[in-house]
Amino acid sequence: MRAYVFAFAAMILVAFSTLSFAQPVEVAPKNPPVVRGNGGGDCDELRKACLNKGELGEKGEGNCAQYRERCKGQQ
């Protein structure tokens, strides 16, 4: 019986020690890098999506915010 208790305690000790060294894995960056200047070549597309969001039925897509952020100073 003591052997079982000892084995169980050792198992718990090993389990908790490995959990303390666990590192979170990041699959993709949370915020993609913001490209300023040419906007990555999609300023025209974002502008059209922003201006025509009513006709396209888009709500809360963030096209206007992306256009303002990426294409600042371009017209």
C-alpha positions in Angstrom: 0.0 0.0 0.0 2.9 2.4 0.8 4.3 1.7 -2.6 1.0 2.9 -4.3 0.9 6.1 -2.2 4.6 6.8 -3.0 4.0 6.2 -6.7 0.9 8.4 -6.7 2.8 11.2 -4.9 5.6 10.9 -7.4 3.2 11.0 -10.3 1.6 14.2 -9.0 5.0 15.8 -8.4 6.1 15.1 -11.9 2.8 16.3 -13.4 2.9 19.7 -11.5 6.6 20.2 -12.3 6.1 19.8 -16.0 3.1 22.1 -16.0 5.2 24.9 -14.4 7.5 24.8 -17.4 4.8 24.9 -20.0 5.0 27.8 -22.4 2.0 29.2 -24.4 2.2 28.6 -28.1 1.3 31.5 -30.4 0.0 30.3 -33.7 -0.4 33.7 -35.4 0.3 37.2 -34.2 -2.6 38.9 -32.6 -2.1 42.2 -34.5 -0.7 42.0 -38.0 1.9 44.7 -38.8 0.4 47.9 -40.1 1.8 48.9 -43.5 1.8 52.7 -43.9 2.3 54.5 -47.1 1.0 52.5 -49.9 -1.3 50.4 -47.7 -0.1 47.2 -49.1 -1.7 48.1 -52.4 -5.3 47.7 -51.2 -6.2 51.3 -50.4 -8.6 51.5 -53.4 -10.3 48.3 -52.4 -10.7 49.4 -48.8 -11.9 52.8 -49.8 -14.6 51.3 -52.1 -15.6 48.9 -49.3 -15.9 51.7 -46.9 -17.9 54.0 -49.2 -20.2 51.2 -50.4 -20.7 49.3 -47.1 -24.5 50.0 -47.2 -24.9 48.5 -50.6 -22.7 45.5 -49.7 -24.6 44.9 -46.5 -21.5 45.0 -44.4 -21.7 46.1 -40.8 -18.8 46.2 -38.4 -16.3 44.8 -40.9 -13.8 47.5 -40.0 -13.1 48.5 -43.6 -13.3 52.3 -42.9 -11.0 52.0 -39.8 -8.5 49.9 -41.8 -8.7 52.5 -44.7 -8.0 55.4 -42.3 -5.2 53.5 -40.6 -3.4 52.1 -43.6 -4.0 54.8 -46.2 -3.5 57.9 -44.1 -2.4 60.8 -46.3 -3.3 59.2 -49.6 -6.1 60.2 -51.9 
